[in-house]
Amino acid sequence: MKTVYEIQQFLKQFGTIIYIGDRVSDLELMETELKELYQSQLIETREFQTALLIIRHEIQFQKEKNKDR
């Protein structure tokens, strides 16, 4: 996984489709879903860590972008 889109496709495999309309809220909900999948031992540690890093980076980017407006 290298992009948020790839994480969305990955979550789709587990029946999870997330769209609230607010980018940061979508990302935070994706992070919660990933944590639940990891705690349920449905995904590997490496997948979890990689996805979490990408999501947190994107959240930070979006917050900085919104701050500049």
C-alpha positions in Angstrom: 0.0 0.0 0.0 1.3 3.4 -1.0 -1.8 5.6 -1.3 -5.0 6.4 0.6 -6.9 5.0 -2.4 -5.1 1.6 -2.0 -6.1 1.6 1.6 -9.7 2.2 0.6 -9.5 -0.7 -1.8 -7.9 -2.8 1.0 -10.8 -2.0 3.4 -13.3 -2.8 0.7 -12.1 -6.4 0.9 -13.5 -6.5 4.4 -16.8 -4.9 3.4 -15.9 -1.4 4.7 -16.7 1.6 2.5 -16.1 4.9 4.1 -17.4 8.2 2.8 -18.6 11.0 5.1 -17.8 13.9 2.8 -15.1 15.5 5.0 -11.7 14.2 4.1 -10.2 14.3 7.6 -13.2 12.6 9.1 -13.0 9.9 6.4 -9.3 9.3 7.2 -10.0 9.2 11.0 -12.7 6.6 10.4 -10.4 4.6 8.2 -7.8 4.6 11.0 -10.4 3.3 13.4 -11.5 0.5 11.1 -7.8 -0.5 10.6 -7.3 -0.6 14.3 -10.4 -2.9 14.7 -9.2 -5.2 11.9 -5.7 -5.4 13.5 -7.1 -6.1 17.0 -9.3 -8.8 15.5 -6.1 -10.3 13.9 -7.6 -10.0 10.4 -4.6 -8.1 9.1 -0.9 -8.4 9.4 1.2 -6.1 11.6 3.1 -4.8 8.5 -0.1 -3.9 6.6 -1.5 -2.2 9.7 1.6 -0.1 10.3 2.0 0.9 6.7 -1.6 1.9 6.3 -1.6 3.8 9.6 1.5 5.8 8.5 -0.1 6.7 5.2 -3.3 7.8 6.8 -1.7 9.8 9.6 0.5 11.6 7.0 -2.5 12.4 4.9 -4.4 13.7 8.0 -1.6 16.0 8.8 -1.4 17.2 5.2 -5.1 17.9 5.1 -5.1 19.8 8.4 -2.2 22.0 7.3 -3.9 22.6 4.0 -7.1 23.6 5.7 -5.2 25.9 8.1 -3.7 27.8 5.2 -7.2 28.7 3.9 
